């Protein structure tokens, strides 16, 4: 593993170690705990259609009084959760945007996710993934174990049961 990725992983592990992740995992609980710690609410909203059509799938707008996290609404629930976790990763890392219009004399933090080429995007993405790995199976029902491999899945889809070869 390259040094840069190891360093990134360690930074993520340090933040992850300070999170009190509920079991079973709940995104709402994580947001509430982060809001309590930050002293301002975190509001989750679907992205406006125009933003989603432009290629942005997540966005964090941090103001002095509230953090807004926007997510792509027209995707799977798991992907929506990952998008929100990514944006929360920006908050947890304390990332800041270099641009933004002033609101009440202060520039809001505005970070939109379209690619993963910057250090901030890589940090937020890895932290989101590590939260999901750490909480896997603690909030989402897992599918029942089934046949493995392409042939086994095909046999299952065709109604063929292993060990039963009598043609009935």
Phi and psi in radians as a Rosetta constraint file:
Dihedral C 1 N 2 CA 2 C 2 CIRCULARHARMONIC -1.045 0.35
Dihedral N 2 CA 2 C 2 N 3 CIRCULARHARMONIC 2.633 0.35
Dihedral C 2 N 3 CA 3 C 3 CIRCULARHARMONIC -0.943 0.35
Dihedral N 3 CA 3 C 3 N 4 CIRCULARHARMONIC -0.747 0.35
Dihedral C 3 N 4 CA 4 C 4 CIRCULARHARMONIC -1.030 0.35
Dihedral N 4 CA 4 C 4 N 5 CIRCULARHARMONIC -0.776 0.35
Dihedral C 4 N 5 CA 5 C 5 CIRCULARHARMONIC -1.206 0.35
Dihedral N 5 CA 5 C 5 N 6 CIRCULARHARMONIC -0.620 0.35
Dihedral C 5 N 6 CA 6 C 6 CIRCULARHARMONIC -1.129 0.35
Dihedral N 6 CA 6 C 6 N 7 CIRCULARHARMONIC -0.756 0.35
Dihedral C 6 N 7 CA 7 C 7 CIRCULARHARMONIC -1.107 0.35
Dihedral N 7 CA 7 C 7 N 8 CIRCULARHARMONIC -0.737 0.35
Dihedral C 7 N 8 CA 8 C 8 CIRCULARHARMONIC -1.076 0.35
Dihedral N 8 CA 8 C 8 N 9 CIRCULARHARMONIC -0.781 0.35
Dihedral C 8 N 9 CA 9 C 9 CIRCULARHARMONIC -1.089 0.35
Dihedral N 9 CA 9 C 9 N 10 CIRCULARHARMONIC -0.733 0.35
Dihedral C 9 N 10 CA 10 C 10 CIRCULARHARMONIC -1.118 0.35
Dihedral N 10 CA 10 C 10 N 11 CIRCULARHARMONIC -0.720 0.35
Dihedral C 10 N 11 CA 11 C 11 CIRCULARHARMONIC -1.085 0.35
Dihedral N 11 CA 11 C 11 N 12 CIRCULARHARMONIC -0.723 0.35
Dihedral C 11 N 12 CA 12 C 12 CIRCULARHARMONIC -1.142 0.35
Dihedral N 12 CA 12 C 12 N 13 CIRCULARHARMONIC -0.741 0.35
Dihedral C 12 N 13 CA 13 C 13 CIRCULARHARMONIC -1.088 0.35
Dihedral N 13 CA 13 C 13 N 14 CIRCULARHARMONIC -0.621 0.35
Dihedral C 13 N 14 CA 14 C 14 CIRCULARHARMONIC -1.130 0.35
Dihedral N 14 CA 14 C 14 N 15 CIRCULARHARMONIC -0.787 0.35
Dihedral C 14 N 15 CA 15 C 15 CIRCULARHARMONIC -1.152 0.35
Dihedral N 15 CA 15 C 15 N 16 CIRCULARHARMONIC -0.774 0.35
Dihedral C 15 N 16 CA 16 C 16 CIRCULARHARMONIC -1.025 0.35
Dihedral N 16 CA 16 C 16 N 17 CIRCULARHARMONIC -0.652 0.35
Dihedral C 16 N 17 CA 17 C 17 CIRCULARHARMONIC -1.145 0.35
Dihedral N 17 CA 17 C 17 N 18 CIRCULARHARMONIC -0.388 0.35
Dihedral C 17 N 18 CA 18 C 18 CIRCULARHARMONIC -1.651 0.35
Dihedral N 18 CA 18 C 18 N 19 CIRCULARHARMONIC -0.070 0.35
Dihedral C 18 N 19 CA 19 C 19 CIRCULARHARMONIC -1.530 0.35
Dihedral N 19 CA 19 C 19 N 20 CIRCULARHARMONIC 2.391 0.35
Dihedral C 19 N 20 CA 20 C 20 CIRCULARHARMONIC -1.718 0.35
Dihedral N 20 CA 20 C 20 N 21 CIRCULARHARMONIC 1.496 0.35
Dihedral C 20 N 21 CA 21 C 21 CIRCULARHARMONIC -1.433 0.35
Dihedral N 21 CA 21 C 21 N 22 CIRCULARHARMONIC 2.133 0.35
Dihedral C 21 N 22 CA 22 C 22 CIRCULARHARMONIC -1.191 0.35
Dihedral N 22 CA 22 C 22 N 23 CIRCULARHARMONIC 2.590 0.35
Dihedral C 22 N 23 CA 23 C 23 CIRCULARHARMONIC -2.129 0.35
Dihedral N 23 CA 23 C 23 N 24 CIRCULARHARMONIC 2.021 0.35
Dihedral C 23 N 24 CA 24 C 24 CIRCULARHARMONIC -1.282 0.35
Dihedral N 24 CA 24 C 24 N 25 CIRCULARHARMONIC 2.691 0.35
Dihedral C 24 N 25 CA 25 C 25 CIRCULARHARMONIC -1.138 0.35
Dihedral N 25 CA 25 C 25 N 26 CIRCULARHARMONIC 2.420 0.35
Dihedral C 25 N 26 CA 26 C 26 CIRCULARHARMONIC -2.444 0.35
Dihedral N 26 CA 26 C 26 N 27 CIRCULARHARMONIC 2.143 0.35
Dihedral C 26 N 27 CA 27 C 27 CIRCULARHARMONIC -1.090 0.35
Dihedral N 27 CA 27 C 27 N 28 CIRCULARHARMONIC -0.686 0.35
Dihedral C 27 N 28 CA 28 C 28 CIRCULARHARMONIC -1.076 0.35
Dihedral N 28 CA 28 C 28 N 29 CIRCULARHARMONIC -0.716 0.35
Dihedral C 28 N 29 CA 29 C 29 CIRCULARHARMONIC -1.145 0.35
Dihedral N 29 CA 29 C 29 N 30 CIRCULARHARMONIC -0.745 0.35
Dihedral C 29 N 30 CA 30 C 30 CIRCULARHARMONIC -1.047 0.35
Dihedral N 30 CA 30 C 30 N 31 CIRCULARHARMONIC -0.801 0.35
Dihedral C 30 N 31 CA 31 C 31 CIRCULARHARMONIC -1.073 0.35
Dihedral N 31 CA 31 C 31 N 32 CIRCULARHARMONIC -0.733 0.35
Dihedral C 31 N 32 CA 32 C 32 CIRCULARHARMONIC -1.121 0.35
Dihedral N 32 CA 32 C 32 N 33 CIRCULARHARMONIC -0.730 0.35
Dihedral C 32 N 33 CA 33 C 33 CIRCULARHARMONIC -1.164 0.35
Dihedral N 33 CA 33 C 33 N 34 CIRCULARHARMONIC -0.727 0.35
Dihedral C 33 N 34 CA 34 C 34 CIRCULARHARMONIC -1.127 0.35
Dihedral N 34 CA 34 C 34 N 35 CIRCULARHARMONIC -0.709 0.35
Dihedral C 34 N 35 CA 35 C 35 CIRCULARHARMONIC -1.089 0.35
Dihedral N 35 CA 35 C 35 N 36 CIRCULARHARMONIC -0.750 0.35
Dihedral C 35 N 36 CA 36 C 36 CIRCULARHARMONIC -1.045 0.35
Dihedral N 36 CA 36 C 36 N 37 CIRCULARHARMONIC -0.773 0.35
Dihedral C 36 N 37 CA 37 C 37 CIRCULARHARMONIC -1.138 0.35
Dihedral N 37 CA 37 C 37 N 38 CIRCULARHARMONIC -0.664 0.35
Dihedral C 37 N 38 CA 38 C 38 CIRCULARHARMONIC -1.479 0.35
Dihedral N 38 CA 38 C 38 N 39 CIRCULARHARMONIC -0.307 0.35
Dihedral C 38 N 39 CA 39 C 39 CIRCULARHARMONIC 1.365 0.35
Dihedral N 39 CA 39 C 39 N 40 CIRCULARHARMONIC 0.379 0.35
Dihedral C 39 N 40 CA 40 C 40 CIRCULARHARMONIC -2.733 0.35
Dihedral N 40 CA 40 C 40 N 41 CIRCULARHARMONIC 2.607 0.35
Dihedral C 40 N 41 CA 41 C 41 CIRCULARHARMONIC -1.215 0.35
Dihedral N 41 CA 41 C 41 N 42 CIRCULARHARMONIC 2.729 0.35
Dihedral C 41 N 42 CA 42 C 42 CIRCULARHARMONIC -1.970 0.35
Dihedral N 42 CA 42 C 42 N 43 CIRCULARHARMONIC 2.101 0.35
Dihedral C 42 N 43 CA 43 C 43 CIRCULARHARMONIC -1.903 0.35
Dihedral N 43 CA 43 C 43 N 44 CIRCULARHARMONIC 2.210 0.35
Dihedral C 43 N 44 CA 44 C 44 CIRCULARHARMONIC -1.737 0.35
Dihedral N 44 CA 44 C 44 N 45 CIRCULARHARMONIC 2.305 0.35
Dihedral C 44 N 45 CA 45 C 45 CIRCULARHARMONIC -2.481 0.35
Dihedral N 45 CA 45 C 45 N 46 CIRCULARHARMONIC 2.539 0.35
Dihedral C 45 N 46 CA 46 C 46 CIRCULARHARMONIC -1.186 0.35
Dihedral N 46 CA 46 C 46 N 47 CIRCULARHARMONIC 2.573 0.35
Dihedral C 46 N 47 CA 47 C 47 CIRCULARHARMONIC -1.152 0.35
Dihedral N 47 CA 47 C 47 N 48 CIRCULARHARMONIC 2.518 0.35
Dihedral C 47 N 48 CA 48 C 48 CIRCULARHARMONIC -1.050 0.35
Dihedral N 48 CA 48 C 48 N 49 CIRCULARHARMONIC 2.575 0.35
Dihedral C 48 N 49 CA 49 C 49 CIRCULARHARMONIC -0.947 0.35
Dihedral N 49 CA 49 C 49 N 50 CIRCULARHARMONIC -0.682 0.35
Dihedral C 49 N 50 CA 50 C 50 CIRCULARHARMONIC -1.081 0.35
Dihedral N 50 CA 50 C 50 N 51 CIRCULARHARMONIC -0.695 0.35
Dihedral C 50 N 51 CA 51 C 51 CIRCULARHARMONIC -1.188 0.35
Dihedral N 51 CA 51 C 51 N 52 CIRCULARHARMONIC -0.755 0.35
Dihedral C 51 N 52 CA 52 C 52 CIRCULARHARMONIC -1.097 0.35
Dihedral N 52 CA 52 C 52 N 53 CIRCULARHARMONIC -0.682 0.35
Dihedral C 52 N 53 CA 53 C 53 CIRCULARHARMONIC -1.195 0.35
Dihedral N 53 CA 53 C 53 N 54 CIRCULARHARMONIC -0.373 0.35
Dihedral C 53 N 54 CA 54 C 54 CIRCULARHARMONIC -1.427 0.35
Dihedral N 54 CA 54 C 54 N 55 CIRCULARHARMONIC -0.097 0.35
Dihedral C 54 N 55 CA 55 C 55 CIRCULARHARMONIC 1.854 0.35
Dihedral N 55 CA 55 C 55 N 56 CIRCULARHARMONIC -0.141 0.35
Dihedral C 55 N 56 CA 56 C 56 CIRCULARHARMONIC -1.372 0.35
Dihedral N 56 CA 56 C 56 N 57 CIRCULARHARMONIC 2.273 0.35
Dihedral C 56 N 57 CA 57 C 57 CIRCULARHARMONIC -1.987 0.35
Dihedral N 57 CA 57 C 57 N 58 CIRCULARHARMONIC -0.167 0.35
Dihedral C 57 N 58 CA 58 C 58 CIRCULARHARMONIC -2.678 0.35
Dihedral N 58 CA 58 C 58 N 59 CIRCULARHARMONIC 2.676 0.35
Dihedral C 58 N 59 CA 59 C 59 CIRCULARHARMONIC -2.731 0.35
Dihedral N 59 CA 59 C 59 N 60 CIRCULARHARMONIC 2.367 0.35
Dihedral C 59 N 60 CA 60 C 60 CIRCULARHARMONIC -2.030 0.35
Dihedral N 60 CA 60 C 60 N 61 CIRCULARHARMONIC 2.214 0.35
Dihedral C 60 N 61 CA 61 C 61 CIRCULARHARMONIC -2.084 0.35
Dihedral N 61 CA 61 C 61 N 62 CIRCULARHARMONIC 1.902 0.35
Dihedral C 61 N 62 CA 62 C 62 CIRCULARHARMONIC -1.802 0.35
Dihedral N 62 CA 62 C 62 N 63 CIRCULARHARMONIC 2.105 0.35
Dihedral C 62 N 63 CA 63 C 63 CIRCULARHARMONIC -1.961 0.35
Dihedral N 63 CA 63 C 63 N 64 CIRCULARHARMONIC 3.115 0.35
Dihedral C 63 N 64 CA 64 C 64 CIRCULARHARMONIC -1.142 0.35
Dihedral N 64 CA 64 C 64 N 65 CIRCULARHARMONIC -0.483 0.35
Dihedral C 64 N 65 CA 65 C 65 CIRCULARHARMONIC -1.942 0.35
Dihedral N 65 CA 65 C 65 N 66 CIRCULARHARMONIC -0.273 0.35
Dihedral C 65 N 66 CA 66 C 66 CIRCULARHARMONIC -2.743 0.35
Dihedral N 66 CA 66 C 66 N 67 CIRCULARHARMONIC 2.601 0.35
Dihedral C 66 N 67 CA 67 C 67 CIRCULARHARMONIC -1.873 0.35
Dihedral N 67 CA 67 C 67 N 68 CIRCULARHARMONIC 2.209 0.35
Dihedral C 67 N 68 CA 68 C 68 CIRCULARHARMONIC -1.853 0.35
Dihedral N 68 CA 68 C 68 N 69 CIRCULARHARMONIC 2.236 0.35
Dihedral C 68 N 69 CA 69 C 69 CIRCULARHARMONIC -2.057 0.35
Dihedral N 69 CA 69 C 69 N 70 CIRCULARHARMONIC 2.083 0.35
Dihedral C 69 N 70 CA 70 C 70 CIRCULARHARMONIC -1.849 0.35
Dihedral N 70 CA 70 C 70 N 71 CIRCULARHARMONIC 2.516 0.35
Dihedral C 70 N 71 CA 71 C 71 CIRCULARHARMONIC -2.436 0.35
Dihedral N 71 CA 71 C 71 N 72 CIRCULARHARMONIC 2.701 0.35
Dihedral C 71 N 72 CA 72 C 72 CIRCULARHARMONIC -1.163 0.35
Dihedral N 72 CA 72 C 72 N 73 CIRCULARHARMONIC 2.136 0.35
Dihedral C 72 N 73 CA 73 C 73 CIRCULARHARMONIC -1.499 0.35
Dihedral N 73 CA 73 C 73 N 74 CIRCULARHARMONIC -0.473 0.35
Dihedral C 73 N 74 CA 74 C 74 CIRCULARHARMONIC -1.697 0.35
Dihedral N 74 CA 74 C 74 N 75 CIRCULARHARMONIC 1.104 0.35
Dihedral C 74 N 75 CA 75 C 75 CIRCULARHARMONIC -2.623 0.35
Dihedral N 75 CA 75 C 75 N 76 CIRCULARHARMONIC -3.100 0.35
Dihedral C 75 N 76 CA 76 C 76 CIRCULARHARMONIC -1.252 0.35
Dihedral N 76 CA 76 C 76 N 77 CIRCULARHARMONIC 2.717 0.35
Dihedral C 76 N 77 CA 77 C 77 CIRCULARHARMONIC -1.002 0.35
Dihedral N 77 CA 77 C 77 N 78 CIRCULARHARMONIC -0.689 0.35
Dihedral C 77 N 78 CA 78 C 78 CIRCULARHARMONIC -1.128 0.35
Dihedral N 78 CA 78 C 78 N 79 CIRCULARHARMONIC -0.718 0.35
Dihedral C 78 N 79 CA 79 C 79 CIRCULARHARMONIC -1.170 0.35
Dihedral N 79 CA 79 C 79 N 80 CIRCULARHARMONIC -0.715 0.35
Dihedral C 79 N 80 CA 80 C 80 CIRCULARHARMONIC -0.995 0.35
Dihedral N 80 CA 80 C 80 N 81 CIRCULARHARMONIC -0.801 0.35
Dihedral C 80 N 81 CA 81 C 81 CIRCULARHARMONIC -1.087 0.35
Dihedral N 81 CA 81 C 81 N 82 CIRCULARHARMONIC -0.718 0.35
Dihedral C 81 N 82 CA 82 C 82 CIRCULARHARMONIC -1.114 0.35
Dihedral N 82 CA 82 C 82 N 83 CIRCULARHARMONIC -0.701 0.35
Dihedral C 82 N 83 CA 83 C 83 CIRCULARHARMONIC -1.054 0.35
Dihedral N 83 CA 83 C 83 N 84 CIRCULARHARMONIC -0.809 0.35
Dihedral C 83 N 84 CA 84 C 84 CIRCULARHARMONIC -1.100 0.35
Dihedral N 84 CA 84 C 84 N 85 CIRCULARHARMONIC -0.762 0.35
Dihedral C 84 N 85 CA 85 C 85 CIRCULARHARMONIC -1.053 0.35
Dihedral N 85 CA 85 C 85 N 86 CIRCULARHARMONIC -0.666 0.35
Dihedral C 85 N 86 CA 86 C 86 CIRCULARHARMONIC -1.065 0.35
Dihedral N 86 CA 86 C 86 N 87 CIRCULARHARMONIC -0.827 0.35
Dihedral C 86 N 87 CA 87 C 87 CIRCULARHARMONIC -1.149 0.35
Dihedral N 87 CA 87 C 87 N 88 CIRCULARHARMONIC -0.656 0.35
Dihedral C 87 N 88 CA 88 C 88 CIRCULARHARMONIC -1.118 0.35
Dihedral N 88 CA 88 C 88 N 89 CIRCULARHARMONIC -0.566 0.35
Dihedral C 88 N 89 CA 89 C 89 CIRCULARHARMONIC -1.031 0.35
Dihedral N 89 CA 89 C 89 N 90 CIRCULARHARMONIC -0.701 0.35
Dihedral C 89 N 90 CA 90 C 90 CIRCULARHARMONIC -1.040 0.35
Dihedral N 90 CA 90 C 90 N 91 CIRCULARHARMONIC -0.762 0.35
Dihedral C 90 N 91 CA 91 C 91 CIRCULARHARMONIC -1.109 0.35
Dihedral N 91 CA 91 C 91 N 92 CIRCULARHARMONIC -0.827 0.35
Dihedral C 91 N 92 CA 92 C 92 CIRCULARHARMONIC -1.106 0.35
Dihedral N 92 CA 92 C 92 N 93 CIRCULARHARMONIC -0.591 0.35
Dihedral C 92 N 93 CA 93 C 93 CIRCULARHARMONIC -1.398 0.35
Dihedral N 93 CA 93 C 93 N 94 CIRCULARHARMONIC -0.215 0.35
Dihedral C 93 N 94 CA 94 C 94 CIRCULARHARMONIC 1.278 0.35
Dihedral N 94 CA 94 C 94 N 95 CIRCULARHARMONIC 0.555 0.35
Dihedral C 94 N 95 CA 95 C 95 CIRCULARHARMONIC -1.171 0.35
Dihedral N 95 CA 95 C 95 N 96 CIRCULARHARMONIC 2.677 0.35
Dihedral C 95 N 96 CA 96 C 96 CIRCULARHARMONIC -2.381 0.35
Dihedral N 96 CA 96 C 96 N 97 CIRCULARHARMONIC 2.589 0.35
Dihedral C 96 N 97 CA 97 C 97 CIRCULARHARMONIC -1.484 0.35
Dihedral N 97 CA 97 C 97 N 98 CIRCULARHARMONIC 2.667 0.35
Dihedral C 97 N 98 CA 98 C 98 CIRCULARHARMONIC -1.575 0.35
Dihedral N 98 CA 98 C 98 N 99 CIRCULARHARMONIC -0.126 0.35
Dihedral C 98 N 99 CA 99 C 99 CIRCULARHARMONIC -2.375 0.35
Dihedral N 99 CA 99 C 99 N 100 CIRCULARHARMONIC 2.822 0.35
Dihedral C 99 N 100 CA 100 C 100 CIRCULARHARMONIC 2.695 0.35
Dihedral N 100 CA 100 C 100 N 101 CIRCULARHARMONIC 2.578 0.35
Dihedral C 100 N 101 CA 101 C 101 CIRCULARHARMONIC -1.396 0.35
Dihedral N 101 CA 101 C 101 N 102 CIRCULARHARMONIC 2.599 0.35
Dihedral C 101 N 102 CA 102 C 102 CIRCULARHARMONIC -1.279 0.35
Dihedral N 102 CA 102 C 102 N 103 CIRCULARHARMONIC 2.423 0.35
Dihedral C 102 N 103 CA 103 C 103 CIRCULARHARMONIC -2.221 0.35
Dihedral N 103 CA 103 C 103 N 104 CIRCULARHARMONIC 2.085 0.35
Dihedral C 103 N 104 CA 104 C 104 CIRCULARHARMONIC 0.950 0.35
Dihedral N 104 CA 104 C 104 N 105 CIRCULARHARMONIC 0.716 0.35
Dihedral C 104 N 105 CA 105 C 105 CIRCULARHARMONIC 1.391 0.35
Dihedral N 105 CA 105 C 105 N 106 CIRCULARHARMONIC -0.006 0.35
Dihedral C 105 N 106 CA 106 C 106 CIRCULARHARMONIC -2.209 0.35
Dihedral N 106 CA 106 C 106 N 107 CIRCULARHARMONIC 2.527 0.35
Dihedral C 106 N 107 CA 107 C 107 CIRCULARHARMONIC -1.463 0.35
Dihedral N 107 CA 107 C 107 N 108 CIRCULARHARMONIC 2.193 0.35
Dihedral C 107 N 108 CA 108 C 108 CIRCULARHARMONIC -1.270 0.35
Dihedral N 108 CA 108 C 108 N 109 CIRCULARHARMONIC 2.731 0.35
Dihedral C 108 N 109 CA 109 C 109 CIRCULARHARMONIC -1.461 0.35
Dihedral N 109 CA 109 C 109 N 110 CIRCULARHARMONIC 2.183 0.35
Dihedral C 109 N 110 CA 110 C 110 CIRCULARHARMONIC -2.291 0.35
Dihedral N 110 CA 110 C 110 N 111 CIRCULARHARMONIC 1.950 0.35
Dihedral C 110 N 111 CA 111 C 111 CIRCULARHARMONIC -2.213 0.35
Dihedral N 111 CA 111 C 111 N 112 CIRCULARHARMONIC 2.113 0.35
Dihedral C 111 N 112 CA 112 C 112 CIRCULARHARMONIC -1.962 0.35
Dihedral N 112 CA 112 C 112 N 113 CIRCULARHARMONIC 2.519 0.35
Dihedral C 112 N 113 CA 113 C 113 CIRCULARHARMONIC -1.800 0.35
Dihedral N 113 CA 113 C 113 N 114 CIRCULARHARMONIC 2.020 0.35
Dihedral C 113 N 114 CA 114 C 114 CIRCULARHARMONIC -2.271 0.35
Dihedral N 114 CA 114 C 114 N 115 CIRCULARHARMONIC -0.432 0.35
Dihedral C 114 N 115 CA 115 C 115 CIRCULARHARMONIC -2.657 0.35
Dihedral N 115 CA 115 C 115 N 116 CIRCULARHARMONIC 3.138 0.35
Dihedral C 115 N 116 CA 116 C 116 CIRCULARHARMONIC -2.182 0.35
Dihedral N 116 CA 116 C 116 N 117 CIRCULARHARMONIC 0.611 0.35
Dihedral C 116 N 117 CA 117 C 117 CIRCULARHARMONIC -1.555 0.35
Dihedral N 117 CA 117 C 117 N 118 CIRCULARHARMONIC -0.311 0.35
Dihedral C 117 N 118 CA 118 C 118 CIRCULARHARMONIC -1.626 0.35
Dihedral N 118 CA 118 C 118 N 119 CIRCULARHARMONIC 2.787 0.35
Dihedral C 118 N 119 CA 119 C 119 CIRCULARHARMONIC -1.019 0.35
Dihedral N 119 CA 119 C 119 N 120 CIRCULARHARMONIC -0.770 0.35
Dihedral C 119 N 120 CA 120 C 120 CIRCULARHARMONIC -1.069 0.35
Dihedral N 120 CA 120 C 120 N 121 CIRCULARHARMONIC -0.732 0.35
Dihedral C 120 N 121 CA 121 C 121 CIRCULARHARMONIC -1.176 0.35
Dihedral N 121 CA 121 C 121 N 122 CIRCULARHARMONIC -0.689 0.35
Dihedral C 121 N 122 CA 122 C 122 CIRCULARHARMONIC -1.147 0.35
Dihedral N 122 CA 122 C 122 N 123 CIRCULARHARMONIC -0.700 0.35
Dihedral C 122 N 123 CA 123 C 123 CIRCULARHARMONIC -1.110 0.35
Dihedral N 123 CA 123 C 123 N 124 CIRCULARHARMONIC -0.845 0.35
Dihedral C 123 N 124 CA 124 C 124 CIRCULARHARMONIC -1.102 0.35
Dihedral N 124 CA 124 C 124 N 125 CIRCULARHARMONIC -0.690 0.35
Dihedral C 124 N 125 CA 125 C 125 CIRCULARHARMONIC -1.195 0.35
Dihedral N 125 CA 125 C 125 N 126 CIRCULARHARMONIC -0.762 0.35
Dihedral C 125 N 126 CA 126 C 126 CIRCULARHARMONIC -1.156 0.35
Dihedral N 126 CA 126 C 126 N 127 CIRCULARHARMONIC -0.710 0.35
Dihedral C 126 N 127 CA 127 C 127 CIRCULARHARMONIC -1.110 0.35
Dihedral N 127 CA 127 C 127 N 128 CIRCULARHARMONIC -0.741 0.35
Dihedral C 127 N 128 CA 128 C 128 CIRCULARHARMONIC -1.027 0.35
Dihedral N 128 CA 128 C 128 N 129 CIRCULARHARMONIC -0.775 0.35
Dihedral C 128 N 129 CA 129 C 129 CIRCULARHARMONIC -1.136 0.35
Dihedral N 129 CA 129 C 129 N 130 CIRCULARHARMONIC -0.697 0.35
Dihedral C 129 N 130 CA 130 C 130 CIRCULARHARMONIC -1.208 0.35
Dihedral N 130 CA 130 C 130 N 131 CIRCULARHARMONIC -0.615 0.35
Dihedral C 130 N 131 CA 131 C 131 CIRCULARHARMONIC -1.097 0.35
Dihedral N 131 CA 131 C 131 N 132 CIRCULARHARMONIC -0.779 0.35
Dihedral C 131 N 132 CA 132 C 132 CIRCULARHARMONIC -1.087 0.35
Dihedral N 132 CA 132 C 132 N 133 CIRCULARHARMONIC -0.751 0.35
Dihedral C 132 N 133 CA 133 C 133 CIRCULARHARMONIC -1.119 0.35
Dihedral N 133 CA 133 C 133 N 134 CIRCULARHARMONIC -0.774 0.35
Dihedral C 133 N 134 CA 134 C 134 CIRCULARHARMONIC -1.121 0.35
Dihedral N 134 CA 134 C 134 N 135 CIRCULARHARMONIC -0.554 0.35
Dihedral C 134 N 135 CA 135 C 135 CIRCULARHARMONIC -1.810 0.35
Dihedral N 135 CA 135 C 135 N 136 CIRCULARHARMONIC 0.096 0.35
Dihedral C 135 N 136 CA 136 C 136 CIRCULARHARMONIC -0.957 0.35
Dihedral N 136 CA 136 C 136 N 137 CIRCULARHARMONIC 2.255 0.35
Dihedral C 136 N 137 CA 137 C 137 CIRCULARHARMONIC 1.438 0.35
Dihedral N 137 CA 137 C 137 N 138 CIRCULARHARMONIC 0.017 0.35
Dihedral C 137 N 138 CA 138 C 138 CIRCULARHARMONIC -1.756 0.35
Dihedral N 138 CA 138 C 138 N 139 CIRCULARHARMONIC -0.027 0.35
Dihedral C 138 N 139 CA 139 C 139 CIRCULARHARMONIC -2.599 0.35
Dihedral N 139 CA 139 C 139 N 140 CIRCULARHARMONIC -0.163 0.35
Dihedral C 139 N 140 CA 140 C 140 CIRCULARHARMONIC -2.153 0.35
Dihedral N 140 CA 140 C 140 N 141 CIRCULARHARMONIC 2.247 0.35
Dihedral C 140 N 141 CA 141 C 141 CIRCULARHARMONIC -1.102 0.35
Dihedral N 141 CA 141 C 141 N 142 CIRCULARHARMONIC 2.410 0.35
Dihedral C 141 N 142 CA 142 C 142 CIRCULARHARMONIC -1.592 0.35
Dihedral N 142 CA 142 C 142 N 143 CIRCULARHARMONIC 2.511 0.35
Dihedral C 142 N 143 CA 143 C 143 CIRCULARHARMONIC -1.128 0.35
Dihedral N 143 CA 143 C 143 N 144 CIRCULARHARMONIC 2.638 0.35
Dihedral C 143 N 144 CA 144 C 144 CIRCULARHARMONIC -1.077 0.35
Dihedral N 144 CA 144 C 144 N 145 CIRCULARHARMONIC 2.485 0.35
Dihedral C 144 N 145 CA 145 C 145 CIRCULARHARMONIC -1.053 0.35
Dihedral N 145 CA 145 C 145 N 146 CIRCULARHARMONIC 2.424 0.35
Dihedral C 145 N 146 CA 146 C 146 CIRCULARHARMONIC -2.356 0.35
Dihedral N 146 CA 146 C 146 N 147 CIRCULARHARMONIC -2.966 0.35
Dihedral C 146 N 147 CA 147 C 147 CIRCULARHARMONIC -1.062 0.35
Dihedral N 147 CA 147 C 147 N 148 CIRCULARHARMONIC 2.600 0.35
Dihedral C 147 N 148 CA 148 C 148 CIRCULARHARMONIC -1.922 0.35
Dihedral N 148 CA 148 C 148 N 149 CIRCULARHARMONIC 2.642 0.35
Dihedral C 148 N 149 CA 149 C 149 CIRCULARHARMONIC 1.538 0.35
Dihedral N 149 CA 149 C 149 N 150 CIRCULARHARMONIC 2.731 0.35
Dihedral C 149 N 150 CA 150 C 150 CIRCULARHARMONIC -1.077 0.35
Dihedral N 150 CA 150 C 150 N 151 CIRCULARHARMONIC -0.754 0.35
Dihedral C 150 N 151 CA 151 C 151 CIRCULARHARMONIC -1.128 0.35
Dihedral N 151 CA 151 C 151 N 152 CIRCULARHARMONIC -0.746 0.35
Dihedral C 151 N 152 CA 152 C 152 CIRCULARHARMONIC -1.121 0.35
Dihedral N 152 CA 152 C 152 N 153 CIRCULARHARMONIC -0.685 0.35
Dihedral C 152 N 153 CA 153 C 153 CIRCULARHARMONIC -1.164 0.35
Dihedral N 153 CA 153 C 153 N 154 CIRCULARHARMONIC -0.685 0.35
Dihedral C 153 N 154 CA 154 C 154 CIRCULARHARMONIC -1.140 0.35
Dihedral N 154 CA 154 C 154 N 155 CIRCULARHARMONIC -0.774 0.35
Dihedral C 154 N 155 CA 155 C 155 CIRCULARHARMONIC -1.044 0.35
Dihedral N 155 CA 155 C 155 N 156 CIRCULARHARMONIC -0.752 0.35
Dihedral C 155 N 156 CA 156 C 156 CIRCULARHARMONIC -1.106 0.35
Dihedral N 156 CA 156 C 156 N 157 CIRCULARHARMONIC -0.754 0.35
Dihedral C 156 N 157 CA 157 C 157 CIRCULARHARMONIC -1.127 0.35
Dihedral N 157 CA 157 C 157 N 158 CIRCULARHARMONIC -0.529 0.35
Dihedral C 157 N 158 CA 158 C 158 CIRCULARHARMONIC -1.498 0.35
Dihedral N 158 CA 158 C 158 N 159 CIRCULARHARMONIC -0.064 0.35
Dihedral C 158 N 159 CA 159 C 159 CIRCULARHARMONIC 1.484 0.35
Dihedral N 159 CA 159 C 159 N 160 CIRCULARHARMONIC 0.206 0.35
Dihedral C 159 N 160 CA 160 C 160 CIRCULARHARMONIC -1.461 0.35
Dihedral N 160 CA 160 C 160 N 161 CIRCULARHARMONIC 2.268 0.35
Dihedral C 160 N 161 CA 161 C 161 CIRCULARHARMONIC -1.860 0.35
Dihedral N 161 CA 161 C 161 N 162 CIRCULARHARMONIC 2.278 0.35
Dihedral C 161 N 162 CA 162 C 162 CIRCULARHARMONIC -1.073 0.35
Dihedral N 162 CA 162 C 162 N 163 CIRCULARHARMONIC 2.435 0.35
Dihedral C 162 N 163 CA 163 C 163 CIRCULARHARMONIC 1.500 0.35
Dihedral N 163 CA 163 C 163 N 164 CIRCULARHARMONIC -0.084 0.35
Dihedral C 163 N 164 CA 164 C 164 CIRCULARHARMONIC -2.015 0.35
Dihedral N 164 CA 164 C 164 N 165 CIRCULARHARMONIC 1.823 0.35
Dihedral C 164 N 165 CA 165 C 165 CIRCULARHARMONIC -2.149 0.35
Dihedral N 165 CA 165 C 165 N 166 CIRCULARHARMONIC 0.420 0.35
Dihedral C 165 N 166 CA 166 C 166 CIRCULARHARMONIC -1.589 0.35
Dihedral N 166 CA 166 C 166 N 167 CIRCULARHARMONIC 0.027 0.35
Dihedral C 166 N 167 CA 167 C 167 CIRCULARHARMONIC 1.401 0.35
Dihedral N 167 CA 167 C 167 N 168 CIRCULARHARMONIC 0.023 0.35
